[in-house]
Amino acid sequence: MPANDSERVLIAGAGPVGLFAAIRLTGFGIPVTVVERNTNVGDDIRASTFHPPSLEMMEPYGITEQMVAAGEVVPEWQIRMHVTGEKVLFDLGRIADLTPYPFRLQFEQSSLCILLDRMLREEPLAEVIYGTELIGAEQDGGGVTVQARSGSEERTFIGKFLIAADGGASTVRGLLDIPFDGSMYPERTVLVTTPFPFADHIEGLSGVSYCWHETGNFALLKLPSRWRASLYFPESLSVDEVLSDDYLQEQLLEICPNSDRFEILDKREYRVHQRIVPGYNHGRILLAGDAAHLNSPTGGMGLNGGLHDAHNLTEKLNDIWHGGDLGLLDLYSRQRHPVAKNQIIEQADQNRKRMTEKSLEKRREHFAALQAIAADDDKCRAFLRRSSMIEGLELASRIT
């Protein structure tokens, strides 16, 4: 695609949000150029949980079918007292009348990016450029001009719109000087991938399990042939300490005593934020995904929320491209901002606070409340509609 062809949408960031936006737009017949700072498709260990609405959104493009074939279907998830083995199960079969995908799918974010990248390489309307860092963006009434650097070469891209899907440290958001208010949680999180078969050693373990143990909490997420353990560490420890093999071995042994050392395939330390921008649309520049909002990963809502942003925004851009009013971009922000603030961030924060609770008495109160929800069909369906992000999408659809 020629660099001076302005009849296209520019996308900053080749993560799942940017790539899915590109798939959607090219499906509507709209050319796209995706600019990504990294030199190739991302392979970081990050999110892995996909909720039913996200699978529905990706189904028309053949994405969901490939994900389900390669991923881990989790029809029920649980919250458990690790020491006693007590657990509360939430069976998504109870909302099977609401979705063709009544389960959580465990499928690594990096694998989704590889899949989407491969699809776009075969799409004549798509151009995905890696190893190119966005360094400037300007707009006027007719479009957006982006300056980018690839090695020592500077390039200019011109498009009708720019989607900023360039992550929590968004360059575009910084260039526009958009506030990103919120806070950072005090503890560090380490995501560890291991082939150790936890379900063979922990009775009744679900493919997604959020667990309290004596001194803290952890989560176990099943993927084909391996598990991911989310471990939480106090602020007092350094990055080197929390990532040291001996220390991680101690933490994994607390979860499941094992005569051999755990094989660690990958490990990653990160800090968790809860932040959101005041609005998602800034003229012809639109924010989506982590560039617009960050939240605790507990509950698996961040990546899904970004995909929902991309789905909503591309629908609006398609309407505008074919003669619709630019005011639809205001509607995008009005629909997605409150969902991120009041559903995704708030729910993820509540999930985190519940699981990081240290008081045994308060844990018992939380546990009893969850048991009561699971035992009542109406309450459980409402809980699952919210935790599966169905409710948030319904609320957004009512905003005009």
Buried (B, 14 or more C-beta within 10 A) or exposed (E): BEEEEBEBBBBBBBBBBBBBBBBBBBBBEBBBBBBBBBEEBBBBBBBBBBBBBBBBBBBEBEBBEBBBEBBBBBBBBBBBBBEEEBBBBBBBEBBBEBBEBBBBBBBBBBBBBBBBBEBBEEBEBBBBBBEBBBEBBEBEEEBBBBBBBBEEEEBEBBBBBBBBBBBBEBBBBEBBEBEBEBEEBEBBBBBBBBEBBBBEEBEEBBBBBBBBBEEBBBBBBBBEEBBBBBBBBEEEBEEEEBBBEEBBBEBBEBBBEEEEEBEBBEBBBBEBBBBBBEBBBBBBBBBBBBBBBBBBBBBBBBBBBBBBBBBBBBBBBBBBBEEEEEEBBBBBBBBBBBBBBEBBBEBBBEBBEBBBBEEEEEBEEBBEEBBEBBEEEEEBBBBBBBBBBBBBBEBBEEEE
